Amino acid sequence: MTAERDFELLGQPGDTLFILRALTEPARDWVEDNVSKEGYQPGWPTVVYIEHRYITELLDGIATCGFIVDRG
């Protein structure tokens, strides 16, 4: 049995923009509390566009809170 995914990350190393999808209610709550809505975020908090320079810090924060990220 596998654990439920909380987030899905779309993008590859070298991309300038990543897409982070919150797949669970706790994940959406985490986004609301920890991710800025500033800029173009039409799907916020379910879909978040992240510049490559912020992705490592964001993923570290997600992992620290015990969420599971599928790096699709």
PDB file of N, CA, C and O in Angstrom:
ATOM      1  N   MET A   1       0.841  -1.184   0.000  1.00  0.00           N
ATOM      2  CA  MET A   1       0.000   0.000   0.000  1.00  0.00           C
ATOM      3  C   MET A   1       0.882   1.242   0.000  1.00  0.00           C
ATOM      4  O   MET A   1       1.828   1.333   0.783  1.00  0.00           O
ATOM      5  N   THR A   2       0.580   2.186  -0.864  1.00  0.00           N
ATOM      6  CA  THR A   2       1.365   3.402  -0.939  1.00  0.00           C
ATOM      7  C   THR A   2       0.624   4.548  -0.261  1.00  0.00           C
ATOM      8  O   THR A   2      -0.605   4.555  -0.188  1.00  0.00           O
ATOM      9  N   ALA A   3       1.391   5.514   0.234  1.00  0.00           N
ATOM     10  CA  ALA A   3       0.805   6.678   0.892  1.00  0.00           C
ATOM     11  C   ALA A   3       0.182   7.600  -0.155  1.00  0.00           C
ATOM     12  O   ALA A   3       0.618   7.651  -1.305  1.00  0.00           O
ATOM     13  N   GLU A   4      -0.824   8.308   0.266  1.00  0.00           N
ATOM     14  CA  GLU A   4      -1.480   9.265  -0.623  1.00  0.00           C
ATOM     15  C   GLU A   4      -0.542  10.434  -0.909  1.00  0.00           C
ATOM     16  O   GLU A   4       0.156  10.919  -0.019  1.00  0.00           O
ATOM     17  N   ARG A   5      -0.538  10.869  -2.142  1.00  0.00           N
ATOM     18  CA  ARG A   5       0.258  12.040  -2.527  1.00  0.00           C
ATOM     19  C   ARG A   5      -0.470  13.298  -2.069  1.00  0.00           C
ATOM     20  O   ARG A   5      -1.697  13.377  -2.134  1.00  0.00           O
ATOM     21  N   ASP A   6       0.292  14.268  -1.610  1.00  0.00           N
ATOM     22  CA  ASP A   6      -0.278  15.551  -1.215  1.00  0.00           C
ATOM     23  C   ASP A   6      -0.106  16.596  -2.310  1.00  0.00           C
ATOM     24  O   ASP A   6      -0.962  17.457  -2.512  1.00  0.00           O
ATOM     25  N   PHE A   7       1.021  16.500  -3.011  1.00  0.00           N
ATOM     26  CA  PHE A   7       1.352  17.457  -4.061  1.00  0.00           C
ATOM     27  C   PHE A   7       1.830  16.721  -5.301  1.00  0.00           C
ATOM     28  O   PHE A   7       2.330  15.599  -5.222  1.00  0.00           O
ATOM     29  N   GLU A   8       1.669  17.368  -6.442  1.00  0.00           N
ATOM     30  CA  GLU A   8       2.269  16.914  -7.694  1.00  0.00           C
ATOM     31  C   GLU A   8       3.094  18.079  -8.232  1.00  0.00           C
ATOM     32  O   GLU A   8       2.597  19.199  -8.344  1.00  0.00           O
ATOM     33  N   LEU A   9       4.344  17.811  -8.560  1.00  0.00           N
ATOM     34  CA  LEU A   9       5.234  18.832  -9.106  1.00  0.00           C
ATOM     35  C   LEU A   9       5.464  18.552 -10.581  1.00  0.00           C
ATOM     36  O   LEU A   9       5.893  17.460 -10.952  1.00  0.00           O
ATOM     37  N   LEU A  10       5.182  19.526 -11.410  1.00  0.00           N
ATOM     38  CA  LEU A  10       5.390  19.409 -12.848  1.00  0.00           C
ATOM     39  C   LEU A  10       6.507  20.346 -13.261  1.00  0.00           C
ATOM     40  O   LEU A  10       6.485  21.533 -12.935  1.00  0.00           O
ATOM     41  N   GLY A  11       7.467  19.819 -13.967  1.00  0.00           N
ATOM     42  CA  GLY A  11       8.617  20.593 -14.424  1.00  0.00           C
ATOM     43  C   GLY A  11       9.864  19.739 -14.335  1.00  0.00           C
ATOM     44  O   GLY A  11       9.897  18.736 -13.621  1.00  0.00           O
ATOM     45  N   GLN A  12      10.875  20.140 -15.057  1.00  0.00           N
ATOM     46  CA  GLN A  12      12.126  19.401 -15.121  1.00  0.00           C
ATOM     47  C   GLN A  12      13.287  20.327 -14.757  1.00  0.00           C
ATOM     48  O   GLN A  12      13.179  21.544 -14.907  1.00  0.00           O
ATOM     49  N   PRO A  13      14.397  19.755 -14.278  1.00  0.00           N
ATOM     50  CA  PRO A  13      15.575  20.590 -14.036  1.00  0.00           C
ATOM     51  C   PRO A  13      15.906  21.394 -15.293  1.00  0.00           C
ATOM     52  O   PRO A  13      15.911  20.863 -16.404  1.00  0.00           O
ATOM     53  N   GLY A  14      16.172  22.645 -15.102  1.00  0.00           N
ATOM     54  CA  GLY A  14      16.463  23.531 -16.222  1.00  0.00           C
ATOM     55  C   GLY A  14      15.262  24.357 -16.642  1.00  0.00           C
ATOM     56  O   GLY A  14      15.430  25.365 -17.329  1.00  0.00           O
ATOM     57  N   ASP A  15      14.049  23.964 -16.253  1.00  0.00           N
ATOM     58  CA  ASP A  15      12.865  24.767 -16.553  1.00  0.00           C
ATOM     59  C   ASP A  15      12.905  26.056 -15.745  1.00  0.00           C
ATOM     60  O   ASP A  15      13.469  26.095 -14.652  1.00  0.00           O
ATOM     61  N   THR A  16      12.318  27.086 -16.276  1.00  0.00           N
ATOM     62  CA  THR A  16      12.270  28.354 -15.546  1.00  0.00           C
ATOM     63  C   THR A  16      11.023  28.470 -14.686  1.00  0.00           C
ATOM     64  O   THR A  16      10.949  29.334 -13.812  1.00  0.00           O
ATOM     65  N   LEU A  17      10.046  27.610 -14.926  1.00  0.00           N
ATOM     66  CA  LEU A  17       8.798  27.667 -14.181  1.00  0.00           C
ATOM     67  C   LEU A  17       8.331  26.248 -13.861  1.00  0.00           C
ATOM     68  O   LEU A  17       8.358  25.365 -14.718  1.00  0.00           O
ATOM     69  N   PHE A  18       7.908  26.048 -12.633  1.00  0.00           N
ATOM     70  CA  PHE A  18       7.354  24.780 -12.192  1.00  0.00           C
ATOM     71  C   PHE A  18       5.893  24.988 -11.828  1.00  0.00           C
ATOM     72  O   PHE A  18       5.479  26.099 -11.499  1.00  0.00           O
ATOM     73  N   ILE A  19       5.122  23.926 -11.887  1.00  0.00           N
ATOM     74  CA  ILE A  19       3.731  23.962 -11.466  1.00  0.00           C
ATOM     75  C   ILE A  19       3.587  22.984 -10.308  1.00  0.00           C
ATOM     76  O   ILE A  19       3.939  21.809 -10.415  1.00  0.00           O
ATOM     77  N   LEU A  20       3.066  23.493  -9.206  1.00  0.00           N
ATOM     78  CA  LEU A  20       2.830  22.680  -8.024  1.00  0.00           C
ATOM     79  C   LEU A  20       1.324  22.565  -7.823  1.00  0.00           C
ATOM     80  O   LEU A  20       0.628  23.570  -7.677  1.00  0.00           O
ATOM     81  N   ARG A  21       0.828  21.330  -7.816  1.00  0.00           N
ATOM     82  CA  ARG A  21      -0.600  21.089  -7.599  1.00  0.00           C
ATOM     83  C   ARG A  21      -0.807  20.509  -6.211  1.00  0.00           C
ATOM     84  O   ARG A  21      -0.216  19.486  -5.864  1.00  0.00           O
ATOM     85  N   ALA A  22      -1.647  21.161  -5.417  1.00  0.00           N
ATOM     86  CA  ALA A  22      -2.030  20.648  -4.108  1.00  0.00           C
ATOM     87  C   ALA A  22      -3.185  19.672  -4.318  1.00  0.00           C
ATOM     88  O   ALA A  22      -4.239  20.058  -4.824  1.00  0.00           O
ATOM     89  N   LEU A  23      -2.995  18.414  -3.934  1.00  0.00           N
ATOM     90  CA  LEU A  23      -3.961  17.367  -4.222  1.00  0.00           C
ATOM     91  C   LEU A  23      -4.875  17.033  -3.043  1.00  0.00           C
ATOM     92  O   LEU A  23      -5.883  16.348  -3.218  1.00  0.00           O
ATOM     93  N   THR A  24      -4.534  17.507  -1.853  1.00  0.00           N
ATOM     94  CA  THR A  24      -5.335  17.222  -0.664  1.00  0.00           C
ATOM     95  C   THR A  24      -5.694  18.522   0.034  1.00  0.00           C
ATOM     96  O   THR A  24      -5.069  19.559  -0.185  1.00  0.00           O
ATOM     97  N   GLU A  25      -6.700  18.446   0.868  1.00  0.00           N
ATOM     98  CA  GLU A  25      -7.108  19.633   1.630  1.00  0.00           C
ATOM     99  C   GLU A  25      -5.985  20.141   2.548  1.00  0.00           C
ATOM    100  O   GLU A  25      -5.748  21.348   2.587  1.00  0.00           O
ATOM    101  N   PRO A  26      -5.281  19.263   3.292  1.00  0.00           N
ATOM    102  CA  PRO A  26      -4.163  19.748   4.100  1.00  0.00           C
ATOM    103  C   PRO A  26      -3.071  20.422   3.251  1.00  0.00           C
ATOM    104  O   PRO A  26      -2.450  21.389   3.691  1.00  0.00           O
ATOM    105  N   ALA A  27      -2.846  19.913   2.049  1.00  0.00           N
ATOM    106  CA  ALA A  27      -1.853  20.528   1.160  1.00  0.00           C
ATOM    107  C   ALA A  27      -2.305  21.928   0.742  1.00  0.00           C
ATOM    108  O   ALA A  27      -1.496  22.856   0.728  1.00  0.00           O
ATOM    109  N   ARG A  28      -3.578  22.090   0.405  1.00  0.00           N
ATOM    110  CA  ARG A  28      -4.100  23.420   0.048  1.00  0.00           C
ATOM    111  C   ARG A  28      -4.002  24.374   1.234  1.00  0.00           C
ATOM    112  O   ARG A  28      -3.669  25.548   1.069  1.00  0.00           O
ATOM    113  N   ASP A  29      -4.291  23.872   2.416  1.00  0.00           N
ATOM    114  CA  ASP A  29      -4.161  24.704   3.615  1.00  0.00           C
ATOM    115  C   ASP A  29      -2.711  25.132   3.801  1.00  0.00           C
ATOM    116  O   ASP A  29      -2.448  26.281   4.155  1.00  0.00           O
ATOM    117  N   TRP A  30      -1.765  24.219   3.567  1.00  0.00           N
ATOM    118  CA  TRP A  30      -0.346  24.549   3.706  1.00  0.00           C
ATOM    119  C   TRP A  30       0.042  25.642   2.709  1.00  0.00           C
ATOM    120  O   TRP A  30       0.765  26.576   3.056  1.00  0.00           O
ATOM    121  N   VAL A  31      -0.436  25.523   1.478  1.00  0.00           N
ATOM    122  CA  VAL A  31      -0.150  26.544   0.462  1.00  0.00           C
ATOM    123  C   VAL A  31      -0.684  27.898   0.925  1.00  0.00           C
ATOM    124  O   VAL A  31       0.019  28.905   0.839  1.00  0.00           O
ATOM    125  N   GLU A  32      -1.917  27.926   1.412  1.00  0.00           N
ATOM    126  CA  GLU A  32      -2.499  29.191   1.864  1.00  0.00           C
ATOM    127  C   GLU A  32      -1.676  29.829   2.973  1.00  0.00           C
ATOM    128  O   GLU A  32      -1.561  31.053   3.029  1.00  0.00           O
ATOM    129  N   ASP A  33      -1.102  29.016   3.858  1.00  0.00           N
ATOM    130  CA  ASP A  33      -0.342  29.522   4.992  1.00  0.00           C
ATOM    131  C   ASP A  33       1.115  29.826   4.676  1.00  0.00           C
ATOM    132  O   ASP A  33       1.745  30.601   5.397  1.00  0.00           O
ATOM    133  N   ASN A  34       1.674  29.234   3.611  1.00  0.00           N
ATOM    134  CA  ASN A  34       3.124  29.306   3.400  1.00  0.00           C
ATOM    135  C   ASN A  34       3.586  29.810   2.046  1.00  0.00           C
ATOM    136  O   ASN A  34       4.782  30.029   1.856  1.00  0.00           O
ATOM    137  N   VAL A  35       2.683  30.000   1.103  1.00  0.00           N
ATOM    138  CA  VAL A  35       3.078  30.400  -0.244  1.00  0.00           C
ATOM    139  C   VAL A  35       2.388  31.717  -0.592  1.00  0.00           C
ATOM    140  O   VAL A  35       1.187  31.882  -0.377  1.00  0.00           O
ATOM    141  N   SER A  36       3.161  32.636  -1.125  1.00  0.00           N
ATOM    142  CA  SER A  36       2.614  33.934  -1.520  1.00  0.00           C
ATOM    143  C   SER A  36       1.698  33.797  -2.723  1.00  0.00           C
ATOM    144  O   SER A  36       1.983  33.039  -3.650  1.00  0.00           O
ATOM    145  N   LYS A  37       0.608  34.528  -2.701  1.00  0.00           N
ATOM    146  CA  LYS A  37      -0.325  34.556  -3.832  1.00  0.00           C
ATOM    147  C   LYS A  37       0.093  35.642  -4.833  1.00  0.00           C
ATOM    148  O   LYS A  37      -0.566  35.834  -5.855  1.00  0.00           O
ATOM    149  N   GLU A  38       1.152  36.327  -4.544  1.00  0.00           N
ATOM    150  CA  GLU A  38       1.632  37.428  -5.375  1.00  0.00           C
ATOM    151  C   GLU A  38       1.954  36.962  -6.784  1.00  0.00           C
ATOM    152  O   GLU A  38       2.449  35.851  -6.977  1.00  0.00           O
ATOM    153  N   GLY A  39       1.677  37.798  -7.760  1.00  0.00           N
ATOM    154  CA  GLY A  39       1.966  37.465  -9.152  1.00  0.00           C
ATOM    155  C   GLY A  39       0.785  36.776  -9.804  1.00  0.00           C
ATOM    156  O   GLY A  39      -0.345  36.869  -9.325  1.00  0.00           O
ATOM    157  N   TYR A  40       1.050  36.091 -10.888  1.00  0.00           N
ATOM    158  CA  TYR A  40       0.009  35.408 -11.662  1.00  0.00           C
ATOM    159  C   TYR A  40      -0.257  34.047 -11.047  1.00  0.00           C
ATOM    160  O   TYR A  40       0.511  33.108 -11.254  1.00  0.00           O
ATOM    161  N   GLN A  41      -1.330  33.935 -10.297  1.00  0.00           N
ATOM    162  CA  GLN A  41      -1.685  32.689  -9.617  1.00  0.00           C
ATOM    163  C   GLN A  41      -3.186  32.421  -9.770  1.00  0.00           C
ATOM    164  O   GLN A  41      -3.906  32.421  -8.771  1.00  0.00           O
ATOM    165  N   PRO A  42      -3.671  32.194 -10.987  1.00  0.00           N
ATOM    166  CA  PRO A  42      -5.114  32.042 -11.189  1.00  0.00           C
ATOM    167  C   PRO A  42      -5.720  30.801 -10.541  1.00  0.00           C
ATOM    168  O   PRO A  42      -6.924  30.776 -10.286  1.00  0.00           O
ATOM    169  N   GLY A  43      -4.923  29.774 -10.268  1.00  0.00           N
ATOM    170  CA  GLY A  43      -5.448  28.552  -9.674  1.00  0.00           C
ATOM    171  C   GLY A  43      -5.145  28.395  -8.197  1.00  0.00           C
ATOM    172  O   GLY A  43      -5.389  27.338  -7.616  1.00  0.00           O
ATOM    173  N   TRP A  44      -4.609  29.455  -7.586  1.00  0.00           N
ATOM    174  CA  TRP A  44      -4.178  29.421  -6.189  1.00  0.00           C
ATOM    175  C   TRP A  44      -5.364  29.151  -5.292  1.00  0.00           C
ATOM    176  O   TRP A  44      -6.414  29.747  -5.532  1.00  0.00           O
ATOM    177  N   PRO A  45      -5.290  28.309  -4.284  1.00  0.00           N
ATOM    178  CA  PRO A  45      -4.133  27.585  -3.764  1.00  0.00           C
ATOM    179  C   PRO A  45      -3.978  26.162  -4.300  1.00  0.00           C
ATOM    180  O   PRO A  45      -3.092  25.432  -3.854  1.00  0.00           O
ATOM    181  N   THR A  46      -4.822  25.758  -5.245  1.00  0.00           N
ATOM    182  CA  THR A  46      -4.724  24.388  -5.765  1.00  0.00           C
ATOM    183  C   THR A  46      -3.587  24.229  -6.762  1.00  0.00           C
ATOM    184  O   THR A  46      -2.909  23.202  -6.776  1.00  0.00           O
ATOM    185  N   VAL A  47      -3.379  25.239  -7.594  1.00  0.00           N
ATOM    186  CA  VAL A  47      -2.294  25.227  -8.580  1.00  0.00           C
ATOM    187  C   VAL A  47      -1.445  26.470  -8.362  1.00  0.00           C
ATOM    188  O   VAL A  47      -1.952  27.592  -8.346  1.00  0.00           O
ATOM    189  N   VAL A  48      -0.139  26.253  -8.192  1.00  0.00           N
ATOM    190  CA  VAL A  48       0.774  27.365  -7.919  1.00  0.00           C
ATOM    191  C   VAL A  48       1.909  27.329  -8.941  1.00  0.00           C
ATOM    192  O   VAL A  48       2.525  26.288  -9.166  1.00  0.00           O
ATOM    193  N   TYR A  49       2.170  28.471  -9.548  1.00  0.00           N
ATOM    194  CA  TYR A  49       3.307  28.618 -10.460  1.00  0.00           C
ATOM    195  C   TYR A  49       4.502  29.098  -9.646  1.00  0.00           C
ATOM    196  O   TYR A  49       4.410  30.095  -8.931  1.00  0.00           O
ATOM    197  N   ILE A  50       5.624  28.388  -9.756  1.00  0.00           N
ATOM    198  CA  ILE A  50       6.810  28.672  -8.950  1.00  0.00           C
ATOM    199  C   ILE A  50       8.008  28.889  -9.863  1.00  0.00           C
ATOM    200  O   ILE A  50       8.300  28.059 -10.725  1.00  0.00           O
ATOM    201  N   GLU A  51       8.701  30.009  -9.671  1.00  0.00           N
ATOM    202  CA  GLU A  51       9.943  30.244 -10.411  1.00  0.00           C
ATOM    203  C   GLU A  51      11.007  29.259  -9.926  1.00  0.00           C
ATOM    204  O   GLU A  51      11.033  28.885  -8.754  1.00  0.00           O
ATOM    205  N   HIS A  52      11.867  28.853 -10.827  1.00  0.00           N
ATOM    206  CA  HIS A  52      12.885  27.835 -10.521  1.00  0.00           C
ATOM    207  C   HIS A  52      13.761  28.210  -9.339  1.00  0.00           C
ATOM    208  O   HIS A  52      14.213  27.325  -8.613  1.00  0.00           O
ATOM    209  N   ARG A  53      14.010  29.472  -9.127  1.00  0.00           N
ATOM    210  CA  ARG A  53      14.901  29.878  -8.034  1.00  0.00           C
ATOM    211  C   ARG A  53      14.289  29.651  -6.658  1.00  0.00           C
ATOM    212  O   ARG A  53      15.007  29.696  -5.660  1.00  0.00           O
ATOM    213  N   TYR A  54      12.984  29.409  -6.577  1.00  0.00           N
ATOM    214  CA  TYR A  54      12.312  29.183  -5.298  1.00  0.00           C
ATOM    215  C   TYR A  54      11.932  27.725  -5.052  1.00  0.00           C
ATOM    216  O   TYR A  54      11.491  27.386  -3.954  1.00  0.00           O
ATOM    217  N   ILE A  55      12.093  26.867  -6.038  1.00  0.00           N
ATOM    218  CA  ILE A  55      11.544  25.512  -5.937  1.00  0.00           C
ATOM    219  C   ILE A  55      12.218  24.671  -4.856  1.00  0.00           C
ATOM    220  O   ILE A  55      11.537  23.918  -4.158  1.00  0.00           O
ATOM    221  N   THR A  56      13.529  24.778  -4.700  1.00  0.00           N
ATOM    222  CA  THR A  56      14.223  23.964  -3.693  1.00  0.00           C
ATOM    223  C   THR A  56      13.762  24.328  -2.293  1.00  0.00           C
ATOM    224  O   THR A  56      13.475  23.445  -1.484  1.00  0.00           O
ATOM    225  N   GLU A  57      13.689  25.608  -2.001  1.00  0.00           N
ATOM    226  CA  GLU A  57      13.245  26.054  -0.682  1.00  0.00           C
ATOM    227  C   GLU A  57      11.800  25.614  -0.415  1.00  0.00           C
ATOM    228  O   GLU A  57      11.467  25.188   0.691  1.00  0.00           O
ATOM    229  N   LEU A  58      10.963  25.720  -1.425  1.00  0.00           N
ATOM    230  CA  LEU A  58       9.569  25.319  -1.281  1.00  0.00           C
ATOM    231  C   LEU A  58       9.458  23.816  -1.008  1.00  0.00           C
ATOM    232  O   LEU A  58       8.729  23.403  -0.106  1.00  0.00           O
ATOM    233  N   LEU A  59      10.169  23.008  -1.774  1.00  0.00           N
ATOM    234  CA  LEU A  59      10.126  21.555  -1.572  1.00  0.00           C
ATOM    235  C   LEU A  59      10.694  21.153  -0.212  1.00  0.00           C
ATOM    236  O   LEU A  59      10.212  20.204   0.406  1.00  0.00           O
ATOM    237  N   ASP A  60      11.713  21.868   0.253  1.00  0.00           N
ATOM    238  CA  ASP A  60      12.253  21.602   1.588  1.00  0.00           C
ATOM    239  C   ASP A  60      11.193  21.865   2.655  1.00  0.00           C
ATOM    240  O   ASP A  60      11.048  21.081   3.592  1.00  0.00           O
ATOM    241  N   GLY A  61      10.453  22.961   2.516  1.00  0.00           N
ATOM    242  CA  GLY A  61       9.393  23.278   3.469  1.00  0.00           C
ATOM    243  C   GLY A  61       8.277  22.245   3.450  1.00  0.00           C
ATOM    244  O   GLY A  61       7.756  21.867   4.500  1.00  0.00           O
ATOM    245  N   ILE A  62       7.916  21.797   2.278  1.00  0.00           N
ATOM    246  CA  ILE A  62       6.880  20.772   2.140  1.00  0.00           C
ATOM    247  C   ILE A  62       7.333  19.473   2.813  1.00  0.00           C
ATOM    248  O   ILE A  62       6.567  18.852   3.550  1.00  0.00           O
ATOM    249  N   ALA A  63       8.568  19.070   2.560  1.00  0.00           N
ATOM    250  CA  ALA A  63       9.097  17.827   3.136  1.00  0.00           C
ATOM    251  C   ALA A  63       9.204  17.930   4.655  1.00  0.00           C
ATOM    252  O   ALA A  63       8.913  16.964   5.360  1.00  0.00           O
ATOM    253  N   THR A  64       9.612  19.076   5.161  1.00  0.00           N
ATOM    254  CA  THR A  64       9.740  19.274   6.606  1.00  0.00           C
ATOM    255  C   THR A  64       8.401  19.059   7.303  1.00  0.00           C
ATOM    256  O   THR A  64       8.357  18.599   8.444  1.00  0.00           O
ATOM    257  N   CYS A  65       7.320  19.388   6.625  1.00  0.00           N
ATOM    258  CA  CYS A  65       5.978  19.229   7.200  1.00  0.00           C
ATOM    259  C   CYS A  65       5.421  17.817   6.985  1.00  0.00           C
ATOM    260  O   CYS A  65       4.309  17.519   7.421  1.00  0.00           O
ATOM    261  N   GLY A  66       6.185  16.949   6.317  1.00  0.00           N
ATOM    262  CA  GLY A  66       5.792  15.554   6.163  1.00  0.00           C
ATOM    263  C   GLY A  66       4.865  15.255   4.991  1.00  0.00           C
ATOM    264  O   GLY A  66       4.271  14.178   4.929  1.00  0.00           O
ATOM    265  N   PHE A  67       4.738  16.190   4.072  1.00  0.00           N
ATOM    266  CA  PHE A  67       3.890  15.955   2.896  1.00  0.00           C
ATOM    267  C   PHE A  67       4.635  15.120   1.859  1.00  0.00           C
ATOM    268  O   PHE A  67       5.866  15.104   1.826  1.00  0.00           O
ATOM    269  N   ILE A  68       3.883  14.436   1.023  1.00  0.00           N
ATOM    270  CA  ILE A  68       4.432  13.609  -0.044  1.00  0.00           C
ATOM    271  C   ILE A  68       4.238  14.325  -1.368  1.00  0.00           C
ATOM    272  O   ILE A  68       3.133  14.755  -1.700  1.00  0.00           O
ATOM    273  N   VAL A  69       5.342  14.452  -2.134  1.00  0.00           N
ATOM    274  CA  VAL A  69       5.318  15.121  -3.426  1.00  0.00           C
ATOM    275  C   VAL A  69       5.598  14.105  -4.521  1.00  0.00           C
ATOM    276  O   VAL A  69       6.597  13.388  -4.465  1.00  0.00           O
ATOM    277  N   ASP A  70       4.727  14.041  -5.509  1.00  0.00           N
ATOM    278  CA  ASP A  70       4.950  13.227  -6.701  1.00  0.00           C
ATOM    279  C   ASP A  70       5.598  14.133  -7.731  1.00  0.00           C
ATOM    280  O   ASP A  70       4.997  15.119  -8.158  1.00  0.00           O
ATOM    281  N   ARG A  71       6.797  13.815  -8.127  1.00  0.00           N
ATOM    282  CA  ARG A  71       7.522  14.642  -9.076  1.00  0.00           C
ATOM    283  C   ARG A  71       7.254  14.134 -10.494  1.00  0.00           C
ATOM    284  O   ARG A  71       8.161  13.697 -11.202  1.00  0.00           O
ATOM    285  N   GLY A  72       5.972  14.207 -10.885  1.00  0.00           N
ATOM    286  CA  GLY A  72       5.509  13.739 -12.179  1.00  0.00           C
ATOM    287  C   GLY A  72       6.222  14.348 -13.279  1.00  0.00           C
ATOM    288  O   GLY A  72       5.940  14.049 -14.439  1.00  0.00           O
TER     289      GLY A  72
END
